[in-house]
Amino acid sequence: MAVLVARTGRQLQRYNGLQRVVVGCIPYRLKGSIKTSGIEDALEVLVISAQRKGKGMLFPKGGWELDEEIQGAALRETIEEAGVSGTVEGELGKWCFKSKGNDAYYEGHMFPLSVEEELDQWPEKEIRQRYWVSASKAKESCQYSWMREALDLLVTRLESTPKKSEDLTV
């Protein structure tokens, strides 16, 4: 596999008015059947450490650039920050939020990512840790309320829409 390099700079960043547009994913995997085990036991999500120490955990996200489709940008950010890849699913929603570090406002879009591959090397491996946790643990440790809302929407979606393997009847 080729070495991946994170994109840098803001020259190609998308803005909606004065709001920088960011995109991200909630990487997830199912350890078992939601119908059999329940969502709490079957679902694991991947959280990453913030770049600044002591700023908690979050889901991978970053700028959506002009030369990208929205889902491609969300996948790129997830590979760069969390080192996982997979299938990006339908958008969970759009949130407008204020930065915790400055007075900037953002428009954030989040997508579920069904993880198919965990990379051994990724661009931000040296500055971030990644952890598989339960949805409830992710809600406790996630620093952004809008990301917790996106996680709630993912849980609701997974509970109401069984995976194809669970649709099969014998």
Sequence and secondary structure as in RCSB ss.txt:
>XXXX:A:sequence
MAVLVARTGRQLQRYNGLQRVVVGCIPYRLKGSIKTSGIEDALEVLVISAQRKGKGMLFPKGGWELDEEIQGAAL
RETIEEAGVSGTVEGELGKWCFKSKGNDAYYEGHMFPLSVEEELDQWPEKEIRQRYWVSASKAKESCQYSWMREA
LDLLVTRLESTPKKSEDLTV
>XXXX:A:secstr
         STTB EETTEEEEEEEEEEEESS HHHH HHHHEEEEEEE SSTTS EE  EEE BTTS HHHHHH
HHHHHHH EEEEE S  EEEEEE SSSS EEEEEEEEEEEEEE S  TTTTT  EEEEEHHHHHHHBS HHHHHH
HHHHHHHHHHS  HHHH   
